[in-house]
């Protein structure tokens, strides 16, 4: 039977398990893919811990599959699906988890994988890179403007720095000292995180920044809000909408469709964006992959590789 990595109840790592599951059958408007790679994101351990997405209130049916972004090969299509045949290489958001040997994808949240893009890189695009893409564009900063990105050394931050660069923006990236080389390699001014980071930004950009994309939340978000020049936008990918609004900003408005997936894939294929996959793990070591992200020390992006 196919394998999948799941959590069996809310809690910590003790709730995780690699289990046998039935091979899914695609419904109308769905594709079944053989998974080749799946991205690992902070939301994965947050959901295991009991986090509920906005609008969700019911307790899920356990076990729950991990994984919100995948890349793989089409195996079978459901009713009403045109334009895809077995063997096509695709990526997208799975209907129910992607840390598995097979996954279902909806055709409105899927795109073809360009030939020059690896499965591992493609698996980072539906959540991490697309979140970066939506957030940077939401800042509406003009070419030449300076934008601040907190949490710049993680998967979303690394992508956001590069997307901002393609739009002609100057970037200041807040990240740990250990990620200085990575942040600077992406053309950003690195500001070490930790106590006093906001003063270090003020020293680097005395007139204030022209936009803030926050990937940390909490006190960091509150301090970042005070670093803006007049009229600058504040967008967060992690804080609740009400907290962002209190600070004069907004939650990133995700555009979940195939067009965004195609746009970010073109950036990767054209050499304008490198997802910086720094470590990969096989499916049977998915717990180690999650721990690498959960402990906050990952540089760039962690990916689970499945199958051939």
N, C-alpha and C positions, 0 to 999 in steps of 0.2 A: 504494500500500500504506500501511497505518497506520504512524505513527511512534511510536518509544519511545526514551526516554533510558536508556542502559545503561552498565555498566562491563564491559570485555572481559577483565580479569584483576585480581588484587589489585595495589594500588599507589595512586598519587596521581591528580591531575586528568588526567594524560596517558592514563589508561585509559578515560576517559569518551567516549561517542559518541552521537549521535542517529542511529538506524538505522531501516530499514524492517523491519517484522515482519508475520507473518500475523495476520489478524483472529482472535482466539480464538473457540473454540466452547464454550459452557457445558456442563459435565458434570452429572451428577445432583446436585441440591441447590445448583446455582450459578446466578447471574445474570450476563449480559453487560451492562455499562453503557458508554455513551459518556461518557468522563471530561470533566467540566467544570472541576474543580479538584483539586489534589493538594497535600498538606502536605509541608513540608521539615523534617526532624528531624536532630539530631546522629547518630542511628543510621545514617542514610544514608551519610555519609562514613566512619563507623566500619566498616560492612560492606564498603565498597569497599577500605578499608585492610587488611582481613583479619580483622576481629573476627568471632568465631563465637558465636552465641547459646548459652546453656547447653543442653547435650545435643546440639549439632551438632558433628560431627567431619569429615564427608566434605567434600571440595572440591566446590563447586557446579558445575553445568554452565554454562559461560560462553557467551554474554553473560548477565549478571544484570540484571534490571530494577531501577531505583531506585524507591523510593516505598512507604510503608506505610500511607497513609491517603488516601482519595479520596472525591469526591462526584460524582454524575453522574446520567444518565437511563437507565432500563432500556431495553435494546434487544431482549433475548431471554432466555428462561429455559430451564433444563435440566429433565430429568425429575424429578418429585417436588416441584417448586416450586409452591406455591399462594399466592395472595394478592398477587402482583405481576404487573403487565401492562406492556407497552411504553409508555413515556411517564412512568412513575412516577419521581419524583425521590427519590434515596436517597443514603446515604453509608455507608462501612464500611471494613473492612480488606481489601485486595485479596489474592487468592490468590498472584499473582506480579507484584508491582510495580504502581505506579500512575502513574508519570510516562510516560504513554502516552495515545494517543487512545482506546483501548478497554482495559477491565480486567474480570477475572472476580472476583466476590465470592461468598463462601459465605453462604447465607441465615441461618446462625446468628451471623454477624458483620456484620449489616447493619441499618439502621433507615431509616425514611422521613424525608426532610428536611422539617421544618415549612415552611410557605409563607413565613413571615416571616424565615427564615434564608437567607442567601446561600449559594451554592455554595462560595465561598471560606471563609466561616466554618465551614460544615459539614465541609469537608475538614480542618480542624484538630482535629476532635473525636475520631476513633478512637484516636489515639496520644497527642498532647500533652494534650488536655483530659481524656481518660479516665484517663491516668496521674496527672494532678493529682487527679482525683476519687477514685480508689482510694487514693492515698497519704494524702490529708487525712483521709478516713474511717477509715483504718487507725490513725491516731493516737488515735482514740477520746477526744478531748479534749472536756470538757464546755463548754457555752456559758459565755462569760466568761473562759475560759482563754486564755493567751498562747502562741502557737506561733511558732517560728522557721523561716523558709524561706530556704535558701541558694540562690543562683542565681535570685533572685526576678524578674529582668528578662527572662528568656527565655520561650519559649512555654509550657512547663509551669509555670514559676514564676508568671507572670501569671495563669494559670487557677487555680493553687492559692491565691493570695491572695484571689481572688474567691469561690472555693468555701468557703474558711474563713470568709469574711465572712457567707455565707448561713447558716452553722451557728452564728453568734453568737460567733465566736472573734476575739480580738485578734491581730494579726499583726505580726511584725518581719521585714522583708525585707532580705536582704543582696544588694546589687547594686552595680555601678559607679556612680561619681558622676554619670555621664552619664544614668543611668536613674533618678535621684532623683525627678524629677517624675512619671514613670510609676508608680513604686512608691507614692508618696504619694497619687497620684490614685485608687489602689485601696484607700485607707483604712489602709495599713500604715505603721508607723514604719520609715523608711529608715535602714539602716546601711551606710556605704560599705564595699565590699570592699577587699581589700588588707591589707598588714601592719597588725596591731593591731585587726583587725575584731572579734575575740572580746572584747577589752577594751571596745570600744565597745558591744557587746551587753550586757555586764555592767553598764555604766553606765546603759543604758536600762532594763534589767530586773534590778535587783540581786538579787532572790530566785530567779533562774533561770527558764527557760521551761518550759512545761507540755507541750511536744512539739516535736520537730525533724523537719522534712521536708527532707532533703538532696538537692540537685540538682547537686552539684559533685563530691563524692567526695574521695579523697586526704586531704591535710592538713586541708582545710576540714572534712571529715566528722569527723576525729579531734578537732579543736578544738570543733566543734559538740556532740559527745558530752559534753564537760565543762561545757556551759552549762545542762544540764537540772536542774530541781528534782527532788526525790526522787520516784521512780516514773514520771517522764515517759518517754514512748515516743520511740524514734528510728527513723525510716524513711528509707531511701535509694532513689533510683531509678536510681543509676548505679554504686555500688560493688558488688563481688562479694558474694554472701551471706555468705561466711566472714569477710570484713572487717567487715561490719555486725554479725555475731554476736559477733565479738571485742570490739566496742565496746558490747555490750549492746543492739543493735538488730536490725533485720531489713530485708531487701530488700522493696520494695513488692510486694504480692501482687496481680497484675493479674487483674481479673475480666473476661475476654474473652467478653462475650456481648451480645446485642442490648439487653437491659434497661439496661445501663450507657449504651449509646449513646443510647437513648431518654431517659434521665434527664438527660444533659448537654445534649442538644438542647432539652429543656424549659427548662433554665436559660437558654440563649441566647434562645430564643423569648420567654421571660417577662421579658427584660431584666435578669436577675440576673448574667449573665456575658457579657462581650465578649472574644472570643479575641484581640483587638488584632492583626489582620492589618495589618502596617505596610508591607509591600511585596509586589507581585505581579510575576511574570515569565512571559512566554509559554514554551511548551515548548521552542522553539528556543534559549532563553537559560537553560535549566535549570542549566547549569554555573555561571552567575553567581549563581543563587539558592542553589545549594549552597555556593558560596564565601562568600556573605554569612553563612551559618550556621556554616560551618567556621572562619571567622576570629573568631567569637565576638563580633561587634559588633552583631548583630541585636537590635533592640528589639521585643519581642513575637514575632509569628509571620510567617514567610515562606511564600508560597503560589505554586504554579505554576498558571496558568490555561490551560485547553485548550479548544479548540472554541468554540462560540457563547457 
